[in-house]
Amino acid sequence: MNQIDARGYSCPEPVLMTKQALAKGRPLKVLVDNRTAVQNITRFANNQKLVVKCKEVGADFELTIE
């Protein structure tokens, strides 16, 4: 599974990183550290007809996109 660490980046950078990583294949795990990034990445993935699962890991969030 591909993984990117977008913690510390503000939007739209996590979405752009996600888009680039998805071009290389799925599933993809994305680590972010704020709810705004979770919402924006989820919205982007849903618009692409992809399934997104999110779980909190401490203060961070882990999104799995398939």
mmJSON file of the N, C-alpha and C atoms, coordinates in Angstrom:
{"data_MODEL":{"atom_site":{
"group_PDB":["ATOM","ATOM","ATOM","ATOM","ATOM","ATOM","ATOM","ATOM","ATOM","ATOM","ATOM","ATOM","ATOM","ATOM","ATOM","ATOM","ATOM","ATOM","ATOM","ATOM","ATOM","ATOM","ATOM","ATOM","ATOM","ATOM","ATOM","ATOM","ATOM","ATOM","ATOM","ATOM","ATOM","ATOM","ATOM","ATOM","ATOM","ATOM","ATOM","ATOM","ATOM","ATOM","ATOM","ATOM","ATOM","ATOM","ATOM","ATOM","ATOM","ATOM","ATOM","ATOM","ATOM","ATOM","ATOM","ATOM","ATOM","ATOM","ATOM","ATOM","ATOM","ATOM","ATOM","ATOM","ATOM","ATOM","ATOM","ATOM","ATOM","ATOM","ATOM","ATOM","ATOM","ATOM","ATOM","ATOM","ATOM","ATOM","ATOM","ATOM","ATOM","ATOM","ATOM","ATOM","ATOM","ATOM","ATOM","ATOM","ATOM","ATOM","ATOM","ATOM","ATOM","ATOM","ATOM","ATOM","ATOM","ATOM","ATOM","ATOM","ATOM","ATOM","ATOM","ATOM","ATOM","ATOM","ATOM","ATOM","ATOM","ATOM","ATOM","ATOM","ATOM","ATOM","ATOM","ATOM","ATOM","ATOM","ATOM","ATOM","ATOM","ATOM","ATOM","ATOM","ATOM","ATOM","ATOM","ATOM","ATOM","ATOM","ATOM","ATOM","ATOM","ATOM","ATOM","ATOM","ATOM","ATOM","ATOM","ATOM","ATOM","ATOM","ATOM","ATOM","ATOM","ATOM","ATOM","ATOM","ATOM","ATOM","ATOM","ATOM","ATOM","ATOM","ATOM","ATOM","ATOM","ATOM","ATOM","ATOM","ATOM","ATOM","ATOM","ATOM","ATOM","ATOM","ATOM","ATOM","ATOM","ATOM","ATOM","ATOM","ATOM","ATOM","ATOM","ATOM","ATOM","ATOM","ATOM","ATOM","ATOM","ATOM","ATOM","ATOM","ATOM","ATOM","ATOM","ATOM","ATOM","ATOM","ATOM","ATOM","ATOM","ATOM","ATOM","ATOM","ATOM","ATOM"],
"id":[1,2,3,4,5,6,7,8,9,10,11,12,13,14,15,16,17,18,19,20,21,22,23,24,25,26,27,28,29,30,31,32,33,34,35,36,37,38,39,40,41,42,43,44,45,46,47,48,49,50,51,52,53,54,55,56,57,58,59,60,61,62,63,64,65,66,67,68,69,70,71,72,73,74,75,76,77,78,79,80,81,82,83,84,85,86,87,88,89,90,91,92,93,94,95,96,97,98,99,100,101,102,103,104,105,106,107,108,109,110,111,112,113,114,115,116,117,118,119,120,121,122,123,124,125,126,127,128,129,130,131,132,133,134,135,136,137,138,139,140,141,142,143,144,145,146,147,148,149,150,151,152,153,154,155,156,157,158,159,160,161,162,163,164,165,166,167,168,169,170,171,172,173,174,175,176,177,178,179,180,181,182,183,184,185,186,187,188,189,190,191,192,193,194,195,196,197,198],
"type_symbol":["N","C","C","N","C","C","N","C","C","N","C","C","N","C","C","N","C","C","N","C","C","N","C","C","N","C","C","N","C","C","N","C","C","N","C","C","N","C","C","N","C","C","N","C","C","N","C","C","N","C","C","N","C","C","N","C","C","N","C","C","N","C","C","N","C","C","N","C","C","N","C","C","N","C","C","N","C","C","N","C","C","N","C","C","N","C","C","N","C","C","N","C","C","N","C","C","N","C","C","N","C","C","N","C","C","N","C","C","N","C","C","N","C","C","N","C","C","N","C","C","N","C","C","N","C","C","N","C","C","N","C","C","N","C","C","N","C","C","N","C","C","N","C","C","N","C","C","N","C","C","N","C","C","N","C","C","N","C","C","N","C","C","N","C","C","N","C","C","N","C","C","N","C","C","N","C","C","N","C","C","N","C","C","N","C","C","N","C","C","N","C","C","N","C","C","N","C","C"],
"label_atom_id":["N","CA","C","N","CA","C","N","CA","C","N","CA","C","N","CA","C","N","CA","C","N","CA","C","N","CA","C","N","CA","C","N","CA","C","N","CA","C","N","CA","C","N","CA","C","N","CA","C","N","CA","C","N","CA","C","N","CA","C","N","CA","C","N","CA","C","N","CA","C","N","CA","C","N","CA","C","N","CA","C","N","CA","C","N","CA","C","N","CA","C","N","CA","C","N","CA","C","N","CA","C","N","CA","C","N","CA","C","N","CA","C","N","CA","C","N","CA","C","N","CA","C","N","CA","C","N","CA","C","N","CA","C","N","CA","C","N","CA","C","N","CA","C","N","CA","C","N","CA","C","N","CA","C","N","CA","C","N","CA","C","N","CA","C","N","CA","C","N","CA","C","N","CA","C","N","CA","C","N","CA","C","N","CA","C","N","CA","C","N","CA","C","N","CA","C","N","CA","C","N","CA","C","N","CA","C","N","CA","C","N","CA","C","N","CA","C","N","CA","C","N","CA","C","N","CA","C","N","CA","C"],
"label_alt_id":[null,null,null,null,null,null,null,null,null,null,null,null,null,null,null,null,null,null,null,null,null,null,null,null,null,null,null,null,null,null,null,null,null,null,null,null,null,null,null,null,null,null,null,null,null,null,null,null,null,null,null,null,null,null,null,null,null,null,null,null,null,null,null,null,null,null,null,null,null,null,null,null,null,null,null,null,null,null,null,null,null,null,null,null,null,null,null,null,null,null,null,null,null,null,null,null,null,null,null,null,null,null,null,null,null,null,null,null,null,null,null,null,null,null,null,null,null,null,null,null,null,null,null,null,null,null,null,null,null,null,null,null,null,null,null,null,null,null,null,null,null,null,null,null,null,null,null,null,null,null,null,null,null,null,null,null,null,null,null,null,null,null,null,null,null,null,null,null,null,null,null,null,null,null,null,null,null,null,null,null,null,null,null,null,null,null,null,null,null,null,null,null,null,null,null,null,null,null],
"label_comp_id":["MET","MET","MET","ASN","ASN","ASN","GLN","GLN","GLN","ILE","ILE","ILE","ASP","ASP","ASP","ALA","ALA","ALA","ARG","ARG","ARG","GLY","GLY","GLY","TYR","TYR","TYR","SER","SER","SER","CYS","CYS","CYS","PRO","PRO","PRO","GLU","GLU","GLU","PRO","PRO","PRO","VAL","VAL","VAL","LEU","LEU","LEU","MET","MET","MET","THR","THR","THR","LYS","LYS","LYS","GLN","GLN","GLN","ALA","ALA","ALA","LEU","LEU","LEU","ALA","ALA","ALA","LYS","LYS","LYS","GLY","GLY","GLY","ARG","ARG","ARG","PRO","PRO","PRO","LEU","LEU","LEU","LYS","LYS","LYS","VAL","VAL","VAL","LEU","LEU","LEU","VAL","VAL","VAL","ASP","ASP","ASP","ASN","ASN","ASN","ARG","ARG","ARG","THR","THR","THR","ALA","ALA","ALA","VAL","VAL","VAL","GLN","GLN","GLN","ASN","ASN","ASN","ILE","ILE","ILE","THR","THR","THR","ARG","ARG","ARG","PHE","PHE","PHE","ALA","ALA","ALA","ASN","ASN","ASN","ASN","ASN","ASN","GLN","GLN","GLN","LYS","LYS","LYS","LEU","LEU","LEU","VAL","VAL","VAL","VAL","VAL","VAL","LYS","LYS","LYS","CYS","CYS","CYS","LYS","LYS","LYS","GLU","GLU","GLU","VAL","VAL","VAL","GLY","GLY","GLY","ALA","ALA","ALA","ASP","ASP","ASP","PHE","PHE","PHE","GLU","GLU","GLU","LEU","LEU","LEU","THR","THR","THR","ILE","ILE","ILE","GLU","GLU","GLU"],
"label_asym_id":["A","A","A","A","A","A","A","A","A","A","A","A","A","A","A","A","A","A","A","A","A","A","A","A","A","A","A","A","A","A","A","A","A","A","A","A","A","A","A","A","A","A","A","A","A","A","A","A","A","A","A","A","A","A","A","A","A","A","A","A","A","A","A","A","A","A","A","A","A","A","A","A","A","A","A","A","A","A","A","A","A","A","A","A","A","A","A","A","A","A","A","A","A","A","A","A","A","A","A","A","A","A","A","A","A","A","A","A","A","A","A","A","A","A","A","A","A","A","A","A","A","A","A","A","A","A","A","A","A","A","A","A","A","A","A","A","A","A","A","A","A","A","A","A","A","A","A","A","A","A","A","A","A","A","A","A","A","A","A","A","A","A","A","A","A","A","A","A","A","A","A","A","A","A","A","A","A","A","A","A","A","A","A","A","A","A","A","A","A","A","A","A","A","A","A","A","A","A"],
"label_entity_id":["1","1","1","1","1","1","1","1","1","1","1","1","1","1","1","1","1","1","1","1","1","1","1","1","1","1","1","1","1","1","1","1","1","1","1","1","1","1","1","1","1","1","1","1","1","1","1","1","1","1","1","1","1","1","1","1","1","1","1","1","1","1","1","1","1","1","1","1","1","1","1","1","1","1","1","1","1","1","1","1","1","1","1","1","1","1","1","1","1","1","1","1","1","1","1","1","1","1","1","1","1","1","1","1","1","1","1","1","1","1","1","1","1","1","1","1","1","1","1","1","1","1","1","1","1","1","1","1","1","1","1","1","1","1","1","1","1","1","1","1","1","1","1","1","1","1","1","1","1","1","1","1","1","1","1","1","1","1","1","1","1","1","1","1","1","1","1","1","1","1","1","1","1","1","1","1","1","1","1","1","1","1","1","1","1","1","1","1","1","1","1","1","1","1","1","1","1","1"],
"label_seq_id":[1,1,1,2,2,2,3,3,3,4,4,4,5,5,5,6,6,6,7,7,7,8,8,8,9,9,9,10,10,10,11,11,11,12,12,12,13,13,13,14,14,14,15,15,15,16,16,16,17,17,17,18,18,18,19,19,19,20,20,20,21,21,21,22,22,22,23,23,23,24,24,24,25,25,25,26,26,26,27,27,27,28,28,28,29,29,29,30,30,30,31,31,31,32,32,32,33,33,33,34,34,34,35,35,35,36,36,36,37,37,37,38,38,38,39,39,39,40,40,40,41,41,41,42,42,42,43,43,43,44,44,44,45,45,45,46,46,46,47,47,47,48,48,48,49,49,49,50,50,50,51,51,51,52,52,52,53,53,53,54,54,54,55,55,55,56,56,56,57,57,57,58,58,58,59,59,59,60,60,60,61,61,61,62,62,62,63,63,63,64,64,64,65,65,65,66,66,66],
"pdbx_PDB_ins_code":[null,null,null,null,null,null,null,null,null,null,null,null,null,null,null,null,null,null,null,null,null,null,null,null,null,null,null,null,null,null,null,null,null,null,null,null,null,null,null,null,null,null,null,null,null,null,null,null,null,null,null,null,null,null,null,null,null,null,null,null,null,null,null,null,null,null,null,null,null,null,null,null,null,null,null,null,null,null,null,null,null,null,null,null,null,null,null,null,null,null,null,null,null,null,null,null,null,null,null,null,null,null,null,null,null,null,null,null,null,null,null,null,null,null,null,null,null,null,null,null,null,null,null,null,null,null,null,null,null,null,null,null,null,null,null,null,null,null,null,null,null,null,null,null,null,null,null,null,null,null,null,null,null,null,null,null,null,null,null,null,null,null,null,null,null,null,null,null,null,null,null,null,null,null,null,null,null,null,null,null,null,null,null,null,null,null,null,null,null,null,null,null,null,null,null,null,null,null],
"Cartn_x":[0.848,0.0,0.896,0.593,1.305,0.877,1.767,1.456,2.121,1.395,1.992,1.75,2.677,2.584,2.388,1.154,0.827,0.664,1.158,1.076,1.968,1.463,2.234,1.971,1.22,0.898,-0.509,-0.695,-2.035,-2.628,-3.95,-4.642,-4.342,-4.193,-4.608,-3.51,-2.363,-1.225,-1.545,-2.223,-2.534,-3.391,-4.313,-5.152,-4.295,-3.414,-2.538,-1.606,-1.078,-0.215,-0.992,-2.237,-3.095,-3.37,-3.692,-3.975,-2.776,-1.587,-0.378,-0.127,-0.318,-0.073,-1.095,-2.341,-3.36,-3.061,-2.359,-1.989,-1.027,-0.358,0.594,-0.055,-1.309,-2.014,-2.754,-3.571,-4.366,-4.175,-4.468,-4.958,-3.867,-4.315,-3.415,-3.756,-2.727,-2.908,-2.347,-3.154,-2.756,-2.809,-1.715,-1.669,-1.783,-2.717,-2.89,-3.07,-2.952,-3.031,-4.117,-5.067,-6.163,-7.43,-8.554,-9.861,-10.161,-9.65,-9.884,-9.297,-8.096,-7.477,-8.289,-8.796,-9.637,-10.856,-11.513,-12.723,-12.409,-11.345,-11.008,-10.561,-9.757,-9.323,-10.51,-11.381,-12.574,-13.46,-13.672,-14.486,-13.868,-12.551,-11.856,-12.028,-11.778,-11.865,-13.291,-14.268,-15.658,-16.03,-15.521,-15.772,-15.15,-14.108,-13.453,-14.069,-15.17,-15.877,-15.02,-14.194,-13.349,-13.917,-13.58,-14.04,-12.966,-13.394,-12.464,-12.872,-11.89,-12.096,-11.147,-11.651,-10.842,-10.861,-9.675,-9.625,-8.641,-8.949,-8.067,-6.959,-5.745,-4.583,-3.897,-4.233,-3.729,-4.306,-3.431,-3.869,-3.966,-3.603,-3.575,-4.736,-4.858,-5.889,-5.237,-5.767,-5.271,-6.42,-6.264,-7.278,-6.779,-7.662,-7.369,-8.299,-7.707,-8.487,-8.349,-9.498,-9.504,-10.322],
"Cartn_y":[-1.175,0.0,1.241,2.149,3.425,4.259,5.113,5.974,7.323,8.391,9.72,10.348,11.173,11.883,13.36,13.824,15.22,16.025,15.473,16.21,17.437,18.546,19.781,20.654,20.14,20.919,21.479,22.685,23.263,23.116,23.112,22.933,24.107,23.833,22.616,21.575,21.752,20.855,19.376,19.003,17.58,16.984,17.766,17.28,17.06,17.993,17.859,16.659,16.461,15.308,14.007,14.001,12.826,12.533,13.562,13.398,12.797,13.291,12.773,11.314,10.998,9.63,8.653,9.086,8.208,7.869,8.747,8.477,7.292,6.978,5.869,4.561,4.622,3.402,3.498,2.482,2.37,0.973,0.736,1.669,2.638,3.722,4.772,5.119,5.243,5.695,7.107,8.022,9.425,9.815,10.361,10.843,12.363,12.895,14.338,14.687,15.978,16.391,17.418,17.574,18.512,18.076,18.458,18.045,18.679,19.861,20.505,19.662,19.148,18.275,16.996,16.434,15.235,15.517,16.626,16.974,17.208,17.934,18.249,17.007,16.15,14.925,13.992,13.883,13.044,13.55,14.842,15.434,15.146,15.336,15.067,13.601,12.682,11.255,10.855,11.369,11.055,11.548,12.703,13.221,12.326,11.586,10.65,9.255,9.133,7.855,6.829,7.309,6.438,6.306,5.211,4.954,5.431,6.194,6.733,6.246,5.744,5.372,6.217,6.732,7.614,7.113,7.162,6.848,7.797,8.109,8.971,8.125,8.649,7.989,9.036,9.029,10.087,11.418,12.385,13.708,13.791,12.725,12.714,11.904,11.912,11.165,10.32,9.118,8.209,7.916,8.318,8.063,6.95,6.008,4.946,5.141,5.264,5.51,4.306,3.772,2.606,2.885],
"Cartn_z":[0.0,0.0,0.0,-0.899,-0.928,0.27,0.729,1.87,1.672,2.038,2.055,3.419,3.819,5.094,4.785,4.938,4.651,5.942,7.05,8.316,8.226,8.756,8.751,7.534,6.56,5.365,5.485,4.975,4.97,3.578,3.523,2.248,1.329,0.059,-0.655,-0.824,-0.205,-0.416,-0.15,0.953,1.156,0.033,-0.506,-1.607,-2.853,-3.144,-4.312,-4.16,-2.964,-2.7,-2.895,-2.425,-2.563,-4.033,-4.783,-6.21,-6.939,-6.654,-7.298,-6.91,-5.639,-5.174,-5.752,-5.912,-6.472,-7.929,-8.618,-10.009,-10.099,-8.985,-8.946,-8.518,-8.056,-7.684,-6.373,-6.144,-4.934,-4.386,-3.143,-2.134,-1.678,-1.067,-0.601,0.835,1.663,3.04,3.132,3.671,3.8,5.27,5.781,7.154,7.143,7.923,8.049,9.523,9.819,11.225,11.511,10.563,10.833,10.112,10.688,10.159,8.8,8.546,7.256,6.134,6.333,5.332,5.157,6.249,6.167,5.298,5.552,4.798,3.324,3.036,1.65,0.87,1.495,0.824,0.606,1.6,1.471,0.341,0.269,-0.799,-2.171,-2.287,-3.541,-3.948,-3.009,-3.317,-3.692,-2.974,-3.292,-4.691,-5.082,-6.431,-7.497,-7.124,-8.037,-7.946,-7.186,-6.992,-6.253,-5.327,-4.52,-3.112,-2.453,-1.087,-0.118,0.9,1.892,3.273,4.007,5.406,6.234,7.352,8.193,9.627,10.253,11.683,12.348,13.602,14.378,14.978,14.887,15.469,16.332,17.613,18.493,18.055,17.817,17.37,15.843,15.15,13.695,13.139,11.816,11.117,10.03,9.856,8.833,7.878,6.637,5.624,4.71,4.425,3.471,2.289,1.099,-0.11,-1.018,-1.433,-2.314,-3.56],
"occupancy":[1.0,1.0,1.0,1.0,1.0,1.0,1.0,1.0,1.0,1.0,1.0,1.0,1.0,1.0,1.0,1.0,1.0,1.0,1.0,1.0,1.0,1.0,1.0,1.0,1.0,1.0,1.0,1.0,1.0,1.0,1.0,1.0,1.0,1.0,1.0,1.0,1.0,1.0,1.0,1.0,1.0,1.0,1.0,1.0,1.0,1.0,1.0,1.0,1.0,1.0,1.0,1.0,1.0,1.0,1.0,1.0,1.0,1.0,1.0,1.0,1.0,1.0,1.0,1.0,1.0,1.0,1.0,1.0,1.0,1.0,1.0,1.0,1.0,1.0,1.0,1.0,1.0,1.0,1.0,1.0,1.0,1.0,1.0,1.0,1.0,1.0,1.0,1.0,1.0,1.0,1.0,1.0,1.0,1.0,1.0,1.0,1.0,1.0,1.0,1.0,1.0,1.0,1.0,1.0,1.0,1.0,1.0,1.0,1.0,1.0,1.0,1.0,1.0,1.0,1.0,1.0,1.0,1.0,1.0,1.0,1.0,1.0,1.0,1.0,1.0,1.0,1.0,1.0,1.0,1.0,1.0,1.0,1.0,1.0,1.0,1.0,1.0,1.0,1.0,1.0,1.0,1.0,1.0,1.0,1.0,1.0,1.0,1.0,1.0,1.0,1.0,1.0,1.0,1.0,1.0,1.0,1.0,1.0,1.0,1.0,1.0,1.0,1.0,1.0,1.0,1.0,1.0,1.0,1.0,1.0,1.0,1.0,1.0,1.0,1.0,1.0,1.0,1.0,1.0,1.0,1.0,1.0,1.0,1.0,1.0,1.0,1.0,1.0,1.0,1.0,1.0,1.0,1.0,1.0,1.0,1.0,1.0,1.0],
"B_iso_or_equiv":[0.0,0.0,0.0,0.0,0.0,0.0,0.0,0.0,0.0,0.0,0.0,0.0,0.0,0.0,0.0,0.0,0.0,0.0,0.0,0.0,0.0,0.0,0.0,0.0,0.0,0.0,0.0,0.0,0.0,0.0,0.0,0.0,0.0,0.0,0.0,0.0,0.0,0.0,0.0,0.0,0.0,0.0,0.0,0.0,0.0,0.0,0.0,0.0,0.0,0.0,0.0,0.0,0.0,0.0,0.0,0.0,0.0,0.0,0.0,0.0,0.0,0.0,0.0,0.0,0.0,0.0,0.0,0.0,0.0,0.0,0.0,0.0,0.0,0.0,0.0,0.0,0.0,0.0,0.0,0.0,0.0,0.0,0.0,0.0,0.0,0.0,0.0,0.0,0.0,0.0,0.0,0.0,0.0,0.0,0.0,0.0,0.0,0.0,0.0,0.0,0.0,0.0,0.0,0.0,0.0,0.0,0.0,0.0,0.0,0.0,0.0,0.0,0.0,0.0,0.0,0.0,0.0,0.0,0.0,0.0,0.0,0.0,0.0,0.0,0.0,0.0,0.0,0.0,0.0,0.0,0.0,0.0,0.0,0.0,0.0,0.0,0.0,0.0,0.0,0.0,0.0,0.0,0.0,0.0,0.0,0.0,0.0,0.0,0.0,0.0,0.0,0.0,0.0,0.0,0.0,0.0,0.0,0.0,0.0,0.0,0.0,0.0,0.0,0.0,0.0,0.0,0.0,0.0,0.0,0.0,0.0,0.0,0.0,0.0,0.0,0.0,0.0,0.0,0.0,0.0,0.0,0.0,0.0,0.0,0.0,0.0,0.0,0.0,0.0,0.0,0.0,0.0,0.0,0.0,0.0,0.0,0.0,0.0],
"pdbx_formal_charge":[null,null,null,null,null,null,null,null,null,null,null,null,null,null,null,null,null,null,null,null,null,null,null,null,null,null,null,null,null,null,null,null,null,null,null,null,null,null,null,null,null,null,null,null,null,null,null,null,null,null,null,null,null,null,null,null,null,null,null,null,null,null,null,null,null,null,null,null,null,null,null,null,null,null,null,null,null,null,null,null,null,null,null,null,null,null,null,null,null,null,null,null,null,null,null,null,null,null,null,null,null,null,null,null,null,null,null,null,null,null,null,null,null,null,null,null,null,null,null,null,null,null,null,null,null,null,null,null,null,null,null,null,null,null,null,null,null,null,null,null,null,null,null,null,null,null,null,null,null,null,null,null,null,null,null,null,null,null,null,null,null,null,null,null,null,null,null,null,null,null,null,null,null,null,null,null,null,null,null,null,null,null,null,null,null,null,null,null,null,null,null,null,null,null,null,null,null,null],
"auth_seq_id":[1,1,1,2,2,2,3,3,3,4,4,4,5,5,5,6,6,6,7,7,7,8,8,8,9,9,9,10,10,10,11,11,11,12,12,12,13,13,13,14,14,14,15,15,15,16,16,16,17,17,17,18,18,18,19,19,19,20,20,20,21,21,21,22,22,22,23,23,23,24,24,24,25,25,25,26,26,26,27,27,27,28,28,28,29,29,29,30,30,30,31,31,31,32,32,32,33,33,33,34,34,34,35,35,35,36,36,36,37,37,37,38,38,38,39,39,39,40,40,40,41,41,41,42,42,42,43,43,43,44,44,44,45,45,45,46,46,46,47,47,47,48,48,48,49,49,49,50,50,50,51,51,51,52,52,52,53,53,53,54,54,54,55,55,55,56,56,56,57,57,57,58,58,58,59,59,59,60,60,60,61,61,61,62,62,62,63,63,63,64,64,64,65,65,65,66,66,66],
"auth_comp_id":["MET","MET","MET","ASN","ASN","ASN","GLN","GLN","GLN","ILE","ILE","ILE","ASP","ASP","ASP","ALA","ALA","ALA","ARG","ARG","ARG","GLY","GLY","GLY","TYR","TYR","TYR","SER","SER","SER","CYS","CYS","CYS","PRO","PRO","PRO","GLU","GLU","GLU","PRO","PRO","PRO","VAL","VAL","VAL","LEU","LEU","LEU","MET","MET","MET","THR","THR","THR","LYS","LYS","LYS","GLN","GLN","GLN","ALA","ALA","ALA","LEU","LEU","LEU","ALA","ALA","ALA","LYS","LYS","LYS","GLY","GLY","GLY","ARG","ARG","ARG","PRO","PRO","PRO","LEU","LEU","LEU","LYS","LYS","LYS","VAL","VAL","VAL","LEU","LEU","LEU","VAL","VAL","VAL","ASP","ASP","ASP","ASN","ASN","ASN","ARG","ARG","ARG","THR","THR","THR","ALA","ALA","ALA","VAL","VAL","VAL","GLN","GLN","GLN","ASN","ASN","ASN","ILE","ILE","ILE","THR","THR","THR","ARG","ARG","ARG","PHE","PHE","PHE","ALA","ALA","ALA","ASN","ASN","ASN","ASN","ASN","ASN","GLN","GLN","GLN","LYS","LYS","LYS","LEU","LEU","LEU","VAL","VAL","VAL","VAL","VAL","VAL","LYS","LYS","LYS","CYS","CYS","CYS","LYS","LYS","LYS","GLU","GLU","GLU","VAL","VAL","VAL","GLY","GLY","GLY","ALA","ALA","ALA","ASP","ASP","ASP","PHE","PHE","PHE","GLU","GLU","GLU","LEU","LEU","LEU","THR","THR","THR","ILE","ILE","ILE","GLU","GLU","GLU"],
"auth_asym_id":["A","A","A","A","A","A","A","A","A","A","A","A","A","A","A","A","A","A","A","A","A","A","A","A","A","A","A","A","A","A","A","A","A","A","A","A","A","A","A","A","A","A","A","A","A","A","A","A","A","A","A","A","A","A","A","A","A","A","A","A","A","A","A","A","A","A","A","A","A","A","A","A","A","A","A","A","A","A","A","A","A","A","A","A","A","A","A","A","A","A","A","A","A","A","A","A","A","A","A","A","A","A","A","A","A","A","A","A","A","A","A","A","A","A","A","A","A","A","A","A","A","A","A","A","A","A","A","A","A","A","A","A","A","A","A","A","A","A","A","A","A","A","A","A","A","A","A","A","A","A","A","A","A","A","A","A","A","A","A","A","A","A","A","A","A","A","A","A","A","A","A","A","A","A","A","A","A","A","A","A","A","A","A","A","A","A","A","A","A","A","A","A","A","A","A","A","A","A"],
"auth_atom_id":["N","CA","C","N","CA","C","N","CA","C","N","CA","C","N","CA","C","N","CA","C","N","CA","C","N","CA","C","N","CA","C","N","CA","C","N","CA","C","N","CA","C","N","CA","C","N","CA","C","N","CA","C","N","CA","C","N","CA","C","N","CA","C","N","CA","C","N","CA","C","N","CA","C","N","CA","C","N","CA","C","N","CA","C","N","CA","C","N","CA","C","N","CA","C","N","CA","C","N","CA","C","N","CA","C","N","CA","C","N","CA","C","N","CA","C","N","CA","C","N","CA","C","N","CA","C","N","CA","C","N","CA","C","N","CA","C","N","CA","C","N","CA","C","N","CA","C","N","CA","C","N","CA","C","N","CA","C","N","CA","C","N","CA","C","N","CA","C","N","CA","C","N","CA","C","N","CA","C","N","CA","C","N","CA","C","N","CA","C","N","CA","C","N","CA","C","N","CA","C","N","CA","C","N","CA","C","N","CA","C","N","CA","C","N","CA","C","N","CA","C","N","CA","C","N","CA","C","N","CA","C"],
"pdbx_PDB_model_num":[1,1,1,1,1,1,1,1,1,1,1,1,1,1,1,1,1,1,1,1,1,1,1,1,1,1,1,1,1,1,1,1,1,1,1,1,1,1,1,1,1,1,1,1,1,1,1,1,1,1,1,1,1,1,1,1,1,1,1,1,1,1,1,1,1,1,1,1,1,1,1,1,1,1,1,1,1,1,1,1,1,1,1,1,1,1,1,1,1,1,1,1,1,1,1,1,1,1,1,1,1,1,1,1,1,1,1,1,1,1,1,1,1,1,1,1,1,1,1,1,1,1,1,1,1,1,1,1,1,1,1,1,1,1,1,1,1,1,1,1,1,1,1,1,1,1,1,1,1,1,1,1,1,1,1,1,1,1,1,1,1,1,1,1,1,1,1,1,1,1,1,1,1,1,1,1,1,1,1,1,1,1,1,1,1,1,1,1,1,1,1,1,1,1,1,1,1,1]
}}}
